[in-house]
Amino acid sequence: MTKVVVLDRDGVINADSPDYIKSASEWTALPHSLEAIAKFSRAGFAVIVASNQSGLGRGLFDLDALEEIHQKMLGEVRLCGGEISAIYFCPHRPDENCECRKPLPGLLQQISRDRKISMQGVPVIGDSARDLDAARAIGARPILVLTGNGKKTLASGDPVTEVFENLDQAANALISER
C-alpha cells in the first residue's frame, strides 16, 4: 500500500506572501522543498497538496491563474524527479464558514474519500496552526515546519509534537521511519 503525505502549499513548498500568491510569476519554491517532494516520491509516498486559497474567494485571482500556479509547481517538482499526486484547495473566504477551509478537516476528509484511505496517522505537514488543527481533527499526524509562518506558529504555543526546520528535514525523518 502506498504511503501518503499531505503538504500545505504556501509556506511549506513555496514562499508565502501576506498579499497572496496571485500568479505563476509570484510562485517561488522554498530552498530544497522540490527536492524533498522528489525524495518522498522515490520513497513510495503519494504526495498530496491541501491548501486554503481564499484569494479566489476574495477576487484576487481566478481559477485560471491558480491553475497556472499549480502547473508551474508541478513542472518544477517533475524537473527534480518528484510527483504530486493531487492538489486539493479551499477557495472560500474565512467568513464563508465552509467545511473545507482549514482548520476544519474538510479537505482531508475529501482526500480520505477520494483515495479510499483512513487519514489516521497520515503525516500532514504545515506551517500554521490551522494546518495542524485540521490534521488533529481527523486523526492525522500533525507536523510543523519552521518555514513560512512556522516560527510564529511555534512561538504561539501550539501543542506541536513534531517540528522540523523545513520540508526537506521532515522528508528525511519520515522516509527514515520506513
C-alpha positions in Angstrom: 0.0 0.0 0.0 1.3 3.4 -0.9 2.0 5.8 2.0 0.5 9.2 1.8 1.9 12.6 2.9 -0.2 15.7 2.8 1.5 19.1 2.4 0.2 22.6 2.8 1.4 24.7 -0.2 2.2 28.3 0.8 5.0 28.5 3.4 5.8 24.8 3.1 6.5 24.2 -0.6 6.8 27.8 -1.8 7.4 31.2 -0.2 4.3 32.7 1.3 3.1 36.3 0.9 0.8 38.4 3.1 -0.5 39.7 -0.3 -1.2 36.1 -1.5 0.4 34.3 -4.4 -1.7 35.5 -7.2 0.2 34.4 -10.3 2.7 31.9 -11.5 5.4 34.6 -11.6 4.9 35.2 -7.9 5.3 31.5 -7.1 8.8 30.7 -5.8 9.8 27.3 -4.4 11.4 27.3 -0.9 15.0 26.0 -0.8 15.1 22.2 -1.0 11.3 21.8 -1.0 11.1 20.4 -4.5 13.9 18.0 -3.8 12.1 16.9 -0.6 9.0 16.1 -2.7 11.2 14.1 -5.1 12.6 12.2 -2.0 9.0 11.4 -0.9 8.2 10.2 -4.4 11.2 8.0 -4.7 10.4 6.5 -1.3 6.9 5.5 -2.5 4.9 8.2 -0.9 1.9 9.7 -2.7 2.3 13.4 -2.2 -0.9 15.4 -1.9 -1.2 19.2 -1.5 -4.1 20.6 0.6 -4.2 24.4 0.7 -6.5 27.2 1.7 -6.7 29.6 -1.3 -9.1 32.3 -0.1 -7.6 34.7 -2.7 -10.0 33.1 -5.1 -13.0 34.0 -2.9 -11.6 37.4 -2.4 -11.3 38.0 -6.1 -7.5 38.5 -6.0 -7.0 35.8 -8.7 -9.2 33.4 -10.7 -9.2 29.7 -11.3 -7.1 30.1 -14.5 -4.3 31.9 -12.5 -4.5 29.2 -9.8 -4.1 26.5 -12.5 -1.1 28.3 -13.9 0.5 28.5 -10.4 -0.2 24.8 -9.9 1.2 23.8 -13.4 4.4 25.8 -12.6 4.7 23.9 -9.2 4.0 20.5 -10.8 6.5 21.2 -13.6 9.3 22.3 -11.2 8.6 19.2 -9.0 8.9 16.9 -12.0 12.2 18.6 -13.1 13.5 17.5 -9.7 12.3 13.9 -10.2 9.2 14.2 -8.0 5.5 13.9 -8.4 2.5 15.5 -6.7 -0.4 13.0 -6.9 -3.2 15.5 -6.3 -3.9 19.1 -5.3 -6.9 20.0 -3.1 -7.8 23.6 -2.3 -10.4 25.6 -0.5 -11.5 28.6 -2.5 -13.6 30.2 0.3 -13.0 33.3 2.4 -12.8 32.7 6.2 -16.2 34.4 6.7 -18.0 31.8 4.5 -17.8 29.2 7.2 -17.3 26.3 4.7 -16.3 22.8 5.8 -13.2 22.6 3.6 -11.3 25.6 5.0 -8.5 24.6 7.4 -8.6 24.4 10.4 -11.7 22.3 9.6 -10.8 18.9 8.2 -13.0 19.0 5.1 -10.0 18.9 2.6 -8.5 16.0 4.5 -11.9 14.2 4.5 -12.2 14.7 0.8 -8.7 13.2 0.3 -9.8 10.2 2.5 -13.0 9.7 0.5 -11.3 10.1 -2.9 -8.3 7.8 -2.1 -10.4 5.4 0.0 -7.9 5.6 2.9 -8.0 6.4 6.5 -6.2 9.6 7.4 -5.3 8.1 10.8 -1.6 8.7 11.3 -1.1 10.2 7.9 1.6 12.9 8.1 0.1 16.4 7.4 2.9 19.0 7.1 2.1 22.6 7.5 3.4 25.9 8.7 0.3 27.2 10.6 -1.9 26.2 13.5 -4.8 25.7 11.1 -2.9 23.0 9.2 -2.1 21.2 12.5 -5.7 21.6 13.8 -7.1 20.1 10.6 -4.8 17.1 10.9 -5.7 16.6 14.6 -9.4 16.8 13.8 -9.2 13.8 11.5 -6.6 11.8 13.5 -3.8 12.5 11.1 -0.2 13.2 12.2 0.4 17.0 12.5 3.9 18.1 11.6 5.1 21.7 11.8 7.9 23.1 9.6 9.5 26.4 10.6 9.3 27.9 7.1 6.6 30.3 6.2 4.6 31.0 9.4 6.1 28.1 11.2 8.3 30.1 13.6 5.3 32.3 14.6 3.1 29.2 15.0 5.7 27.6 17.3 6.0 30.8 19.3 2.2 30.9 19.7 2.4 27.9 22.0 0.5 25.5 19.7 0.9 22.0 21.1 3.2 20.6 18.4 4.9 17.3 18.9 6.9 17.2 15.7 8.8 20.2 14.4 11.3 20.4 11.6 13.3 23.3 10.1 11.9 22.7 6.6 10.2 20.2 4.3 13.5 18.5 3.5 14.2 17.7 7.1 10.7 16.4 7.6 11.0 14.2 4.5 14.3 12.8 5.7 12.8 11.9 9.0 9.6 10.4 7.6 11.4 8.4 5.0 13.9 7.0 7.6 10.9 5.6 9.5 10.1 3.2 6.7 
